[in-house]
Amino acid sequence: MAPVIVPATADVPVDIGREEAREAAVRELARPVYPKESWWDQVVERVEDWLSDLLDAASGLPGGWFSVALLAFVLFLVALPVLSMARRATRARAGRTGELFGAVARSAAEHRAEAERHAGAGRWAEAIRERLRAIARDLEDRAIVDELPGRTADELAAEAGRALPGLAGELARAARLFDDVTYGDLPGSPEGYRDMTELDDRLRATRPALAGGPA
């Protein structure tokens, strides 16, 4: 067998046979100086291969690219509920950990002043949050709802709605608005803050109905 002449390196002999050259090349490529493909690159490569094979198979079906479009639509229908469930689970986790009040304890008046400050600067989401906190603190101070550490907006609306059934619907809408601007990434609006302020004013002028007495 004729010898193969390869370029001289520190680890490879100058005059070796084909088998020895192959083994020397494998050892050379295995050295740390040659970057290895990451696991993420491998996953991406396998997904790309799978999609390519899927499209090739679909293009061979009767209907050609119409079959490809139909297959993509079916895959979308399959993935949509999965994505929706994942989003709901993410929001549910945020709701469980997202308390109505922050770490700093404030009075109802302080929450209202903070809400007005945010509204004056056009920060409607922050203003809406602070106004509902003012409502919650005021209801607690008036003993319409119990003081409950870790209370959520929905829990506040449910308890206050039982004590003030005439405003139960508005309280539920206020809680949804609070959740939307807090967990749903909505920016808030002047109209939303106005509705929250008007609810606050009505609640301050309302007294709970006594059991068995007139509303």
N, C-alpha and C positions, 0 to 999 in steps of 0.2 A: 504494500500500500504506500503510495507516494505521500511524503510528509506535506503538511500544510504550514506555510509560513504566515504567522500572524504578527501584528505590531507588538513590540516589546512593551511590557508593563512591569510593575514591581512584583506582581503575583503570577504572571503567565509566562511560561518558558518560551524561548524564541523558536525552537524547532520541535513541534509536537504533532501527533496524529490527529485525525478528525475527532475521535471519541474524547481524547484528552482536551482538545480545543473546546468541544461542546461543554464538558464538565467545568472547564475553567471559565467559560462565559457565564454559566449558571451561577457559579460562585461569585463572580464579579458583580452580576446584577442583583444578587442577594445582599450585597453590602449596604449598610445604612445610608450611604450617600445618595442612593437612588430612592426617591419618595415612593411610598406604596399608596395605592388607591384607598381612600377613606371608606368607612362603612356606608356613609351617606351617599357617596358617589356610586357605590355598588348598588344601593337600593334604587337610586334614580336611574341607573343604567338598566336594571332589571325591569323597572316599571316602563321605561321607554321601549324596551324590547317587547314587553307584553302588549303594549298598545299598538306597536307596529305589527306584531303578529295578528292581533285582533282585527286591525284595519285591513290587512292583507286578506284575511279569511273572509271578512265581510264584503270586500270588493269583488271576490270571486263568486258571491251569491247572485242569484237572479235579481236584477234591478240595479246592480252596480253600486254607484255612490248613493242611490236612494236607500239601499240597505244599510250603508254606513251611517247615513243621517238618522235612520230609524233606530239603529243600535245605539247611537249616541244619545238619542232622546230617551230610550229605555234606561240607559245607565244614569241619566240625569234624574229620572223619576225614582230610581232606586236610591240614589245618593241624597235626594232632597229631604226625605224624612229623617235620615241619619243626621244630616247637618242641622235640621230643625231641633231634634232631640238634644244634640250637643249644645246648641245655643240656649235652649230652655234650662238644661242642667247647669250651664255656666251662670245664667241669671238667677237660678234658684240658690246656687252656692253664694252668690253675691248678696242675695236677699237675706240669707240666714246670717251672714256675718255683718251686714250693713245695718247698724242701729240707727234709729231716728235721730238721736242726739249724738253730738261729737264728744270728744274727751273733756272739753271745757264746759263746766256747768254754768249756764246763764239764766237770767230771769226772762220772763216773757217780754218785758220792755226792752231788754238788751237784745233779744232775738229780733224784735221788730225794728230797732234802730239799725242793726246789722243788715237786715233785709232792705231797708230803705237806702242804706249806703250802697249796697250792691246794685239795686235798681237804678240809682242815680248814675252809676257808672256803666249801665247797660249789661250787667252780668246777670241775666234773667234766671239762669239755672240756679245760681247761688242764692239769689233773692227769693226764689220759690222755696228752696230748701229751708232757709232761715224763717220764712213766714209760717211754714207748717210747724216748725219747731216752736215758734211763738204760740201758735194755736194749742199745741200739745202741752206746753208748760202752763198756759193759762187754764186749760181744762183740769190739769192736775192741781193747780193752786186753788181752784174753786171746788175741788173734790168731786167733780163730775166724772172723772176717770181716776183710777188708782195710779199711784206712782209705780212704774214698772221698769226696772233697769233692763236695757236691751230691747225695749219695745220697738217694733217696726211700724211703718206708716199704715200698713193694712190692719195691724192689731189695734192701733189707735182709732182708725175709722170704724172698726167693728164695735169696739167698746163704747165709743162716744155715740155711735149711731143707735145703740140700744138705749142710752140715756136720753138722746135727743132724736127721736125717730123722724121728726119733721125735716131734719137736716142730714139724715143718713145717706141719701143719694149724693149730696154735695160733698160730704166727708169722704165717701168712697172715690169720687172723681178726684178729689184733692190728693188722696193717697196714691192713685194711679199716676197723677201728674208728677208727684214727688219721685216715684219709682222710675218714671220715664226719663226725667232729667238727671237722676242719680245713677241708674243702672242701664238705661237704654240709650245713653249717649245723645239724647236730644238736647238742643241748645236752650230750650225754654223760650218764652216770648213775653212781650208786654201784656198781651191778653191773658196769658196764663197767670201772670203775677197779679193782674187786676182781679181775676176771679178768686185767687187765694186771699187777697186783701179784703174783698167784699165778704167772703166767708168768715174771715176772722172778725170783721165788724159785726156780722149777724150773730155769731156765736157769743160774742161778749155781751150782746143785748138779750140773750136767750137764757132762760132758766129751765132746768130739767123738769119734766112733768112728774108729779107725785103719784105713786102707785094708788090707783083707785080714785084719783082726783081729776079735775079738768086739765086738759093739755095747756 
